[in-house]
Structure formats: structure tokens, C-alpha cells
Amino acid sequence: MNPDNFNMSEQELNAQRRRRAENFKLNIDESEYEDDNFVKSEDEPSNLNSYSGQDVKKQMARESKQVLK
């Protein structure tokens, strides 16, 4: 924990967390994680969750909005 945070009120800490969450951008270089042995099939898009079949990008966007409420 940052020593400066000890002097902040709970509301100020929550506001700071909210600002950080709103400004957070996740950048993943997918070329770094490519698997040459894995071949994508046409009927299995890579952005689908293999367990639920849901679109992961839409699901993450929806969950992120809920967290920021």
C-alpha cells in the first residue's frame, strides 16, 4: 500500500480506484502467444469461451461495466 494512502479517506480511495479502473487498458500482443501447432477451425472461433460458448470479448465488456457501477 502506498504510504500516501494512509491520509486519504475511504471515499477518496474509492474515487482513486474507480479512476484507475476506468483508465485501465489491457494490451496483449497475441503474436507472443501464438501456437504454431494449434490450427483454428472455421466452426470454433478463438474468441468463444470453450466452456460456455459465449463471446468472451462481449462478456468481459459487460462484466467490466458492472464492476464500474
ZICOR-V207796 format. One record per residue. SS is DSSP state (H for helix, E for strand, - for the rest). PHI is phi in radians with two decimals (NA if undefined). OMEGA is omega in whole degrees, -180 to 180 (NA if undefined). Layout:
SS_PHI_OMEGA ; SS_PHI_OMEGA
//
This chain:
-_NA_179 ; -_-1.20_-179 ; H_-1.03_179 ; H_-1.16_-178 ; H_-1.25_-179 ; H_-1.15_-179 ; H_-1.59_-177 ; -_-1.60_177 ; -_-1.35_180 ; H_-1.08_179 ; H_-1.13_179 ; H_-1.16_178 ; H_-1.12_179 ; H_-1.12_178 ; H_-1.13_178 ; H_-1.12_178 ; H_-1.09_-180 ; H_-1.08_179 ; H_-1.07_180 ; H_-1.11_180 ; H_-1.16_-180 ; H_-1.19_-178 ; H_-1.59_-177 ; -_-1.27_176 ; -_-2.24_179 ; -_-1.70_179 ; -_-2.02_-180 ; -_-1.98_176 ; -_-1.46_-175 ; H_-1.16_179 ; H_-1.13_180 ; H_-1.25_-175 ; H_-1.94_-179 ; -_-1.19_179 ; -_-1.95_-178 ; -_-1.16_-179 ; -_-1.48_-178 ; -_-1.67_179 ; -_-1.96_179 ; -_-1.31_176 ; -_-1.67_-178 ; -_-1.16_-176 ; -_-1.63_178 ; -_-2.34_179 ; -_-1.09_-176 ; -_-1.22_-178 ; -_-1.62_176 ; E_-1.64_176 ; -_-1.24_-175 ; -_-1.19_-179 ; -_-1.53_-174 ; -_-1.83_-177 ; -_1.36_-180 ; -_-1.49_176 ; E_-1.27_-174 ; H_-1.15_-179 ; H_-1.10_178 ; H_-1.16_-180 ; H_-1.11_180 ; H_-1.15_178 ; H_-1.10_-180 ; H_-1.12_-179 ; H_-1.18_178 ; H_-1.12_179 ; H_-1.12_180 ; H_-1.16_-179 ; H_-1.16_-177 ; H_-1.39_-180 ; -_-1.25_NA
//
